[in-house]
Amino acid sequence: MSAVLTEIDAVVTEATQVAEDVVLLELRAADGSSLPPWQPGAHLDVVVQPGVERQYSLCGDPADLSRYHVAVLREPDGRGGSEHLHTHVAAGASLRIRGPLNHFALVPPTAASRYVFVAGGIGITPLVPMIRAVEAVGASWMLEYAGRSLERMPFVDELVREFGERVRVHVPSGPGAAPGSRFDASTLSAGTADAPVTVYACGPARMLAALEQEAAASGWPAGALHLERFEAREVTEPVRQEAFEVELEITGVTLTVPPDRSILEVVEEAGVLVLSSCREGTCGTCETPVVSGEVDHRDSVLTPDEQESNEVMMICVSRAACPRLVLEL
C-alpha cells in the first residue's frame, strides 16, 4: 500500500527568526500527547491551508517527542506555502501535520564512521540532527555549509561556535569565511574501500548536480552519496509515449493512464484513496509497491539502486516503461 502517515492536529508554540527570511516553528500536539518518533533526515507534511501542503525537514532533537521543530524559508516566488507561514502563522496558530516520513535516513553511525555533510542555505535543516547524532557517538565528520551571506544561513553561528573548524563556511565574502570562498565539489573525497566516507547533501539543484558529477568522475563507491532535494530534478521525455494500463491488485480494477495524465490523477479519479502531497516527486508520500511491470522512474526521492530494484514507485510522476503495471493498491 502507499504510505500511511500519522495525522496530527498541532499548535505552534514558538515562532523564532533564526536567519534572514527563515523562521523556526516549534510544534506540539494540540492535545498535549507525545508526537510520533522520528530519525535524522525525516520530514513532515504541513497543511499550510486547505489544498496547500508543503514538506519541511525536522531539525530538532529526535529524543524530545514533546515537540517538533521545522525551519521555513520565505520564498516570495514560490508556490505560496512559505509566504503564508511567514505572514499568517504565529505562536498559538493551529496546523495540521502528517508524518514523519524519511527518505533521507542516516546510515547508523559508529565511532569508526566518517561523514561529510554538505548544505546549501536552508538545506542545513535535515543535516543538523545528523551532525548531532554522529557527534554523540564520536564519529569523524565535517560540514561544508554554503550560502549567499551569513545573515541568510540558519544555525551557522551556533554550529561554528559549538564545533569550530569542523564547520567550513562558504560565502562570497564576510566574517567567518575567506573573501571569495565558494564551495567546490571537486575538493571532496568519498575515501577508499578501506576507509569510506559517507556524504549527505541538501541544497540547491546546481549544488547537488555538481556532487553527482564529482561522484561519477571520481568513482565514489556505491552508496557514498546521499541527496535530499527540495526541488524536482530535470527529467527527459517519458520512456513510453503511449497510454498504458495500471492494474490495482487490491482494489480489483484496471485503469488506463493517458500520456497527459499521471497515475495518481487517474487512480484518484477512480475513487481510490492514495496519500499524496508534493505531486512533483520530491516528498515520497505517494510511494506505492510495484507487483509487476517495468517502471519509468521520474522521481527525485529514490536512489539509483532503489529505482533499479523496481519494488516501489512514486505514482505522482513516475510512469510505466511497459504496456501494463500491477500495483499494490
C-alpha positions as CSV (number, residue, x, y, z in Angstrom):
1,M,0.0,0.0,0.0
2,S,1.1,3.6,-0.3
3,A,2.5,5.4,2.7
4,V,0.3,5.6,5.8
5,L,1.2,8.8,7.7
6,T,0.0,9.8,11.1
7,E,-2.2,12.9,11.0
8,I,-1.8,15.3,13.9
9,D,-3.6,18.4,15.0
10,A,-0.7,20.6,16.1
11,V,-0.3,24.0,17.6
12,V,2.6,26.5,17.0
13,T,4.1,27.2,20.4
14,E,7.0,29.3,19.2
15,A,7.9,31.1,16.0
16,T,11.5,32.4,16.1
17,Q,13.5,34.3,13.4
18,V,16.8,32.3,13.0
19,A,18.1,33.9,9.8
20,E,17.1,36.5,7.3
21,D,13.7,35.2,5.8
22,V,13.9,32.0,7.9
23,V,11.5,31.3,10.8
24,L,11.8,28.3,13.2
25,L,8.5,26.9,14.2
26,E,8.0,24.8,17.3
27,L,5.1,22.4,17.0
28,R,3.3,20.5,19.7
29,A,0.3,18.2,19.6
30,A,-2.8,20.2,20.3
31,D,-4.0,17.6,22.9
32,G,-0.6,17.6,24.7
33,S,0.3,14.0,23.7
34,S,3.7,12.8,22.6
35,L,4.5,13.0,18.9
36,P,5.5,10.1,16.7
37,P,9.1,9.1,16.8
38,W,11.5,10.1,14.1
39,Q,15.1,9.8,13.0
40,P,17.5,12.3,11.4
41,G,16.6,13.1,7.8
42,A,12.8,12.8,8.4
43,H,10.3,15.5,7.2
44,L,6.7,16.5,7.9
45,D,3.9,17.3,5.5
46,V,2.4,20.5,6.7
47,V,-1.1,21.5,5.6
48,V,-0.4,25.2,5.3
49,Q,-4.0,26.0,4.3
50,P,-6.8,23.9,2.6
51,G,-5.4,22.5,-0.6
52,V,-1.8,23.6,0.1
53,E,0.6,21.1,1.6
54,R,4.4,21.6,1.9
55,Q,7.2,19.4,3.2
56,Y,9.7,20.6,5.9
57,S,12.6,18.7,7.4
58,L,12.7,18.1,11.1
59,C,15.7,19.9,12.6
60,G,15.2,19.4,16.4
61,D,16.1,16.6,18.8
62,P,14.7,13.2,17.9
63,A,14.8,12.3,21.6
64,D,12.3,15.1,22.5
65,L,8.9,13.9,21.4
66,S,7.1,16.7,23.2
67,R,7.7,18.9,20.2
68,Y,8.9,19.2,16.6
69,H,11.0,21.9,15.0
70,V,10.9,22.9,11.4
71,A,12.6,25.9,9.7
72,V,10.8,27.7,6.9
73,L,12.5,29.8,4.3
74,R,10.3,32.6,2.9
75,E,10.2,32.2,-0.9
76,P,8.1,35.1,-2.4
77,D,8.3,33.5,-5.8
78,G,7.4,30.0,-4.5
79,R,4.1,28.2,-4.5
80,G,2.6,30.2,-1.6
81,G,3.2,27.9,1.4
82,S,6.2,29.6,2.9
83,E,4.8,33.0,2.4
84,H,1.6,32.0,4.2
85,L,3.6,30.5,7.1
86,H,5.7,33.7,7.5
87,T,2.8,36.2,7.3
88,H,-0.2,34.3,8.9
89,V,1.2,31.8,11.3
90,A,2.5,32.8,14.8
91,A,2.5,31.3,18.3
92,G,-0.9,29.9,19.1
93,A,-1.8,29.1,15.5
94,S,-3.2,25.6,14.6
95,L,-1.7,23.4,11.9
96,R,-2.5,20.0,10.5
97,I,0.7,17.9,10.1
98,R,1.4,14.4,8.7
99,G,4.3,12.1,9.2
100,P,7.1,11.9,9.9
101,L,8.4,10.3,6.7
102,N,12.1,9.6,5.9
103,H,13.7,9.0,2.5
104,F,17.0,10.6,3.6
105,A,17.9,8.3,6.5
106,L,21.3,8.5,8.2
107,V,23.4,5.4,7.9
108,P,23.7,4.4,11.6
109,P,26.9,6.0,12.9
110,T,29.6,4.2,14.8
111,A,32.9,5.6,16.2
112,A,34.6,4.3,13.0
113,S,32.2,6.1,10.7
114,R,33.4,9.1,8.6
115,Y,30.9,11.7,7.2
116,V,30.9,14.8,5.1
117,F,27.8,16.9,5.3
118,V,27.1,19.5,2.5
119,A,24.5,22.1,3.0
120,G,23.3,25.0,0.8
121,G,21.2,27.6,2.6
122,I,18.0,26.1,4.1
123,G,19.4,22.7,3.2
124,I,21.1,22.7,6.6
125,T,17.8,21.7,8.3
126,P,17.9,17.9,7.8
127,L,21.6,17.8,8.5
128,V,21.6,19.4,11.9
129,P,20.1,16.3,13.7
130,M,22.5,14.1,11.7
131,I,25.5,16.1,12.9
132,R,24.4,15.8,16.5
133,A,23.8,12.0,16.1
134,V,27.3,11.3,14.7
135,E,28.9,13.6,17.2
136,A,27.2,11.7,20.0
137,V,29.0,8.5,19.1
138,G,32.3,10.1,18.4
139,A,32.3,9.6,14.7
140,S,34.5,11.7,12.4
141,W,32.7,14.4,10.4
142,M,32.9,17.7,8.5
143,L,30.3,20.2,7.4
144,E,30.6,22.2,4.2
145,Y,28.0,24.9,4.6
146,A,27.4,27.4,1.7
147,G,25.1,30.4,1.4
148,R,24.7,33.8,-0.2
149,S,25.5,35.5,3.1
150,L,25.9,34.7,6.7
151,E,22.7,36.5,7.5
152,R,20.7,34.1,5.3
153,M,22.3,30.9,6.8
154,P,20.2,29.4,9.7
155,F,22.1,27.9,12.6
156,V,25.5,29.0,11.2
157,D,26.6,30.9,14.3
158,E,25.7,28.1,16.8
159,L,27.3,25.4,14.6
160,V,30.6,27.3,14.3
161,R,30.6,28.2,18.0
162,E,29.9,24.6,19.0
163,F,32.0,22.7,16.5
164,G,34.7,25.1,15.4
165,E,36.9,24.1,12.4
166,R,34.8,21.1,11.6
167,V,32.3,23.6,10.1
168,R,33.6,25.2,6.9
169,V,31.5,28.2,5.9
170,H,31.4,29.2,2.2
171,V,30.0,32.6,1.3
172,P,31.1,35.2,-1.3
173,S,32.6,37.3,1.5
174,G,32.2,38.3,5.1
175,P,33.2,37.2,8.6
176,G,33.7,33.5,9.1
177,A,34.9,32.9,5.5
178,A,37.8,34.0,3.3
179,P,36.7,36.5,0.7
180,G,35.5,34.8,-2.4
181,S,35.2,31.4,-0.7
182,R,32.8,29.2,-2.5
183,F,32.1,25.5,-2.2
184,D,33.8,23.3,-4.7
185,A,32.6,19.8,-5.0
186,S,35.9,18.7,-6.6
187,T,37.6,19.2,-3.2
188,L,35.6,16.4,-1.6
189,S,36.7,12.8,-1.4
190,A,34.5,9.8,-0.6
191,G,37.5,7.9,0.7
192,T,38.6,4.5,-0.2
193,A,37.1,1.0,0.1
194,D,39.2,0.6,3.3
195,A,38.3,4.0,4.7
196,P,35.0,5.1,3.2
197,V,33.3,8.4,3.7
198,T,29.6,8.9,3.5
199,V,28.4,12.2,2.0
200,Y,25.0,13.7,2.9
201,A,23.9,16.8,1.0
202,C,20.9,19.0,0.8
203,G,20.6,22.3,-1.1
204,P,20.0,23.9,-4.5
205,A,19.8,21.7,-7.6
206,R,23.1,23.0,-9.0
207,M,25.0,22.0,-5.9
208,L,23.5,18.5,-5.9
209,A,24.2,18.2,-9.6
210,A,27.9,19.2,-9.0
211,L,28.2,16.5,-6.3
212,E,26.7,13.9,-8.6
213,Q,29.1,14.8,-11.3
214,E,32.0,14.6,-8.9
215,A,30.9,11.2,-7.6
216,A,30.7,9.9,-11.2
217,A,34.0,11.5,-12.3
218,S,36.0,10.3,-9.2
219,G,34.4,6.9,-9.0
220,W,33.0,7.2,-5.5
221,P,31.9,3.9,-4.0
222,A,28.2,2.9,-4.4
223,G,26.2,4.3,-1.6
224,A,28.7,7.1,-0.7
225,L,26.4,9.9,-1.8
226,H,23.0,10.6,-0.3
227,L,20.9,13.6,-1.6
228,E,17.8,15.4,-0.3
229,R,16.1,17.5,-2.9
230,F,13.9,20.5,-2.3
231,E,13.1,20.8,-6.0
232,A,12.4,18.2,-8.6
233,R,15.3,17.1,-10.8
234,E,15.1,17.7,-14.5
235,V,13.8,14.7,-16.4
236,T,13.8,13.7,-20.1
237,E,10.8,12.6,-22.1
238,P,9.0,9.5,-20.8
239,V,10.3,6.1,-21.9
240,R,6.8,5.2,-23.1
241,Q,4.9,7.9,-25.1
242,E,1.7,5.9,-25.4
243,A,-1.1,5.2,-22.9
244,F,-0.6,2.2,-20.6
245,E,-2.7,0.1,-18.2
246,V,-2.4,0.0,-14.4
247,E,-4.0,-2.9,-12.6
248,L,-4.8,-2.1,-8.9
249,E,-4.4,-5.5,-7.3
250,I,-6.2,-4.8,-4.0
251,T,-9.0,-2.7,-5.5
252,G,-9.5,-5.1,-8.4
253,V,-9.8,-2.6,-11.2
254,T,-7.6,-1.9,-14.2
255,L,-7.3,1.7,-15.4
256,T,-5.9,3.4,-18.5
257,V,-3.3,6.2,-18.0
258,P,-3.1,8.5,-21.0
259,P,0.1,10.3,-21.9
260,D,-1.0,13.6,-20.5
261,R,-2.1,12.4,-17.0
262,S,-0.3,10.9,-14.0
263,I,-1.1,7.5,-12.4
264,L,-2.0,9.4,-9.3
265,E,-4.6,11.5,-11.1
266,V,-6.2,8.5,-12.8
267,V,-6.3,6.5,-9.6
268,E,-7.8,9.4,-7.6
269,E,-10.5,9.9,-10.3
270,A,-11.4,6.2,-9.9
271,G,-12.1,6.9,-6.2
272,V,-9.1,5.1,-4.8
273,L,-7.6,6.8,-1.7
274,V,-3.9,7.5,-2.0
275,L,-2.0,9.8,0.2
276,S,0.0,12.5,-1.7
277,S,1.5,15.9,-1.1
278,C,4.1,17.5,-3.4
279,R,2.9,15.9,-6.7
280,E,6.3,16.5,-8.2
281,G,8.3,13.5,-7.0
282,T,10.2,15.1,-4.1
283,C,8.4,14.1,-0.9
284,G,7.8,10.3,-1.2
285,T,4.3,10.4,0.3
286,C,2.7,8.6,-2.7
287,E,5.2,5.7,-2.6
288,T,3.4,2.6,-3.9
289,P,4.6,-1.0,-4.1
290,V,5.1,-2.5,-7.6
291,V,3.8,-6.0,-8.0
292,S,4.9,-6.4,-11.6
293,G,5.9,-4.4,-14.7
294,E,8.8,-2.1,-15.5
295,V,8.7,1.4,-14.1
296,D,10.0,4.6,-15.8
297,H,11.2,6.2,-12.5
298,R,11.0,10.0,-12.7
299,D,11.1,10.9,-9.0
300,S,13.7,12.8,-7.0
301,V,13.4,10.6,-3.9
302,L,14.6,7.0,-4.6
303,T,18.3,6.2,-5.0
304,P,19.5,4.7,-8.3
305,D,19.7,1.3,-6.5
306,E,16.1,1.7,-5.2
307,Q,14.9,2.6,-8.7
308,E,16.7,-0.4,-10.2
309,S,15.1,-2.8,-7.7
310,N,11.7,-1.8,-9.1
311,E,10.0,-2.5,-5.9
312,V,8.2,0.8,-5.3
313,M,7.4,3.9,-7.4
314,M,6.2,7.5,-6.8
315,I,2.9,7.5,-8.8
316,C,2.7,11.3,-8.9
317,V,5.4,11.5,-11.6
318,S,6.8,8.0,-12.5
319,R,5.2,6.1,-15.3
320,A,5.2,2.7,-17.0
321,A,8.0,1.6,-19.3
322,C,5.8,-1.3,-20.4
323,P,2.2,-1.7,-21.6
324,R,0.9,-2.8,-18.1
325,L,1.8,-2.2,-14.5
326,V,0.4,-4.0,-11.5
327,L,0.4,-2.0,-8.3
328,E,-0.4,-2.9,-4.7
329,L,-3.4,-0.5,-4.4
